[in-house]
Amino acid sequence: MKLTFFKRFDQLLPADEATFAWYASLDADEYVVIEVPAHTRTSKQNSAIRVYCRNVADTLNDAGFDMQSFPWKEGFKLPWSDYTVMEFLWRKIQEAMTGKHSTTKLETQEVNQVYEVLSQKLSEAAGISVPFPSKSNGD
């Protein structure tokens, strides 16, 4: 059941008939605990992650690195893509740092934390730097 409330003067009030009916059915000695989830990454952050992964893939490919010859992988040649950057670089760091597999579960500050670690590793291992997309840098 989805309950909808609105806040007025520091009180939560039922916002629709179904919520009001549920609220009215509570006994006087009952109480309800409301948990508000932490802020998860925004849709703009998700788009920025995808653009960043595509930009990293393009930069790695332009620098002559394929997935297997990249400094921490050796073997056959396979060009980078936004998908492979997401799955083999971004997501591995994300899971190690946060324990979360999906970017939909990331809190807003975790996106930047994952980016910082990946950016540092790319700089150290491949000598490349790809800024995280933002409106100010035109991405």
Secondary structure, 3 states (H helix, E strand, C coil): CCCCEEEECCEEEECCHHHHHHHHCCCCCCCCCCCCCCCECCHHHHHHHHHHHHHHHHHHHHCCCCCCCCCCCCCCCCCCCHHHHHHHHHHHHHHHHHCCCCHHHCEHHHHHHHHHHHHHHHHHHHCCCCCCCCHHHCC
